[in-house]
């Protein structure tokens, strides 16, 4: 079996410099020797065999369990080498067959119904809030930041993200805005405080709801913001604007038609929507089984070609698309560095296995955006073709005005 293991790794790793110490004590070298070197050690033969059975699932599990350890470099360095060779996976027929079977099973048993969606959200977002406070910015933005310049801090980039989205939505004072998947409330608070909108924020996480409501009370915005524990499918109201940041990844392709039809139903005739979602610039692929099992059950990363038919069926116009490429990689690097700096505090909340899982998740996600074609789509939608100005100049003008407002606001949480 060790010979098969060695042949599999050799077929995968063509570039980079990866050294593996097998359970037998033998040391193997893979790649062309380029880039930073990394070295792995397998604790037992069963661990090597597990990688052969289902590498994309079991490698992460083995790292969590401490049966695979990184002797040189970090788990990020190892995953960077693997992801840099991702195209080689497509040439390994049995792995592609396994991925296809996993995808079919997911569609059969894990569709995001309302009940399952609540369970999936609770799995990730109802963790101890103190965990997220260890690595997120001061506004608790758990989605891709917008780095207007490479020197921007995480807090500055997350504020720029909210400003960028608000400018695209052309939110006016007094307008009704729905925030689908409002998280810990930062986007809704920005739209209320800076834009003067009346915002309804919905989430399926009880932890996020409680914190968002506390923040609205603290900011004196309870009259402008209504945070609810509610599924988007349950709403029977009309809004001028709809925003969704980092929630669409949890919808699932089985419900794309229903999602966009509901968006169209909830928008006023002159309304606009902005969907900010992780996506792939490559051919559509099945979700990573490790991420789906341990981090985001029910998650699905779509290609534009997967999303567009449902938008068209809903009768919505796509009025603008922006692709944010390496912004999320920079965001995840900042999160990972912050998490590692506070690893002892995370250990006090959970345990070593959890901390290894979380580091693997943050490192793997960053590598996905740097090497495997994951991006962020910002898709602007309208019910009428003439709703949005015909040139993009308005975005820059509105962004400049919002920058003036939010720099003068004392209500925003910006770390010093």
C-alpha positions, 0 to 999 in steps of 0.5 A: 500500500505504501507503493500506491501511496507514493505513486498517488502523491507523485501523480498529484505533486508535480511542482513545489517542494514537498517531503513526506516521512512515511509511517515506515520511516522512509522519506520521499521527495515530491515536486520540482524543488521550487518554492518554500519546502514543506515536510509532512510526517504520517504517524501510521500506515492506516493514515496513509491508507485513509488518504488513498481512500478519500484524500480530500476528506481524510487528509483534513481529518488526519491533521485534526487528529494529529496523525499527520503533522507538519515538520517543516513549514506550516499547514498553509505551506503544505496546502499551498503546494497541494492547491498549486497542483490542483489541476493534476487531481482531474487526471486521477480518474478514481478520485473524480469518480469518488467526487461525483458519487459524493456530489450525488449523495449530497444532492439526495440527502443534504438539500437546504430545506428550511429545517436543514438550513437552520441546522446547518447555520447553527453548526457554524454560526452558533459557536461561542461568540468569543471565538469569532472575536479572536480573529474578526475585525471590530465590526464582526464582519465574517465575509470578504473585505474590500482592500482599496489598497494593499496597506489597508488594515482589516478594519479599514477593508471591512468598512470599505466593503460596506461602503462599496456595497451601499454605494452600489445599492444607491440606498436613500434615506428612509428606504426599506432595506432587507439584509438576508443573512445579516450576521452580527449586524454590521451591514444593517447598522451601516445602512441605518447609521450612514445611509438613513435606511430602515433595515430588516435583518434576518438570520437563522443563528440565535447567537448572531441575532442576540448580538445584533439586537444588543448592538442595535440597542447600544447604537440607539438604532432600534427604531431603524433596525428590526433584527429577526430569526427568520428564513428568507422564504418566510417573508411576505413584505416589499422592500426598496433594496435587498442586500445579501453578503455571504449568505448565498453560499448556504442556499444550495443549487436546488433552491436557486430558482426559489431564492431569486423568485423570492427576491423578485417578489420582495422587491418593489418595482423600482427596487434593486438587490446586491448579492455578494457571494463566494463563487468559482471562476472555474468549471462548476465543481462539487463542494469540498467534503471536509469543508462540507462535513466540518465547517459549512454543511450544506455549503455550495460554491457556484459558478456564474453559469450555475446562478444565471439561469435562476436569475433569468427565470425570476425575471430580474435584470443583471445590471452589474457584476464585479469579481473580487479576486484576491480580496478574500485571500487577503482577508483570510490571511489576516484572520489566520494570523489573528487566530494563530496569535490568539490560539491559546485563547481558542484552546481555552474555549475548545480543544487542540483538535478544534484549533487544528481544524480551524487553522486547517479551514482558514489556511485551506480557504486562503489557498482556494482563493489564491490557487484554485479559482475561488472568487467573490461575485457582487451581482447587482439586480433590478426589476426594471432595465432603467433602474440603474444609471447607464454608466458606473460613475455613480458608484464612485460618486456615492462611494466618495460621499459615503466615505465622507459620512462614515469618516465623520460618524462616531457610531461606527466600530473602527479599531484604533 
